[in-house]
Amino acid sequence: MLSKISNDFDVGVNYRPGDEISKDELELALSTQLFNDKLSIDGNVGRNTPNTQNANNFVGDVNVDYKLTDDGKFRIKAFNRANDINQVYSSGPYTRGVGVFYREEFNTLEELYKRYLSNIKNRKNKKKIKD
């Protein structure tokens, strides 16, 4: 229902009532794609009712994914994730990271091997032609 507000964003709400073991949780999830679907941003922000008064009530997760190539094989990804508030953590309430990755799809290892072998041969042939 909320996603119909805008065609540019997907919006969602999640509410989980608490009980003796768990806490009340309310999350707002958003996602969008920009720059001809090269940049993808999704995440959620929520509020929980912690057992202690000193704990942070807000949690949030964000993922940012940028396609470096049009086919999406090379990408940069950054994220921020909330650590589980019920566990003792030494690094802080959030885990953050950035990475570059390559993705290749194939059905068999033989198909992947032949593809890379032919690419290597083509590069050597192009180099010989230039020389």
N, C-alpha and C positions, 0 to 999 in steps of 0.2 A: 504494500500500500504506500509506504513512504518513498519507494523508488520511482513512483509515478510523478513525484514533485519535479524532478529534473531528469533530462535524458543524459546529462553529463556525469552524474554520480549514481552509484548504487548505494542505497541507504538501508540499514537494518537496525532493529532494536531487539535486545535480548534481556529478559528479566528472569532471574532465578530467586525464588523466595528462600530464605534461610530456615534452618531448623536447629536442633540441639547441636548438631555436628558442624554444619556449614553456615556461611554468612549470607545475607542478602546481597545480590549482585545485580547491577544494571549496566549494560554495555550498549554503546552506539557504534555501529560499524559503518565505515565509508570506504568506497573504492572508486577510482576513476582512471581513465587512460587519456594521455595528452600527446601532442605533437605526432599526430597520425599513428597513434598506438605504440609509439616508441618508448614512452615513459608511462609506467604503471605505478600507481600509488594506492595502497590499501592499508587499512588499519582499523583499530577500534580503541575507543576510550571508554573507560568504565569507572564505576564507583562501587566499592564494597564497604561493608560495615565490619571493621576489624574487631578482634577480641580485646585489643589493648587500645588505650587512648592515644598512645604515642605513635602508633603506626600510621603510615600514609594511606589515605582513603582512595586515592586515584591510581589507576593502573592504565597502561596503554601499550599497544603494540603497533608498530609501523613498519611496513615493507616498501621500499622504493626499488624499482627494477627498470633499468634503462638499456634498450637494445642498441649496441654499438654498430651492428650491421643490420641491413634490411631483413635478412632471413632470420635474425634473432639468435644466431649461433654464438656470437660473442656478446656478453652482457656484463653490466656492472650492477651489483646489488648491495644495498645498505639496509640495515634493519635495527630496530630497537624493540626489545622484548622485556616484559616485566617478569622478574623472577617470582617463583611461588612464595607468597607471603607467609605460608605456614612452615616453610623450611628455613633453617638457619643458613644464611649466606654470608660469605666473607667479602665478596666483590661488590656488593651494593644491591640496590633494589632492581637494577636493570642490567641487561646484557646487550651490548651494542657491537656491531660489526660491519665491515665493508669488504667486498670481494669482487674479483673479476673471474668469470667462468666461461667455459666453452661447452657447448652441447652439440652432440652429433647423434643422429638417429640411424639405427641400422637393425636388420632382422637377425643376422648371424655375424659371428666374428670374421668369418671368411669374406663376407660382403664388405665389412669395414677394412679389412686388410687389403683387399683388391682396390678399393677406392683410394686409399692412401698410397699404395704402390703405384697406381696410375698417375696420381698427382705428382709424385716424386719424379717419375719418368718424364712427364710433361715439362716440369721445371728444368730438368737437365737438358732436354731437347731445345727449349727456348734459350737457355744459356749458351748452348753450342751455336745456335743461329746468330746470336748477338756477337759472339767472338768471331 
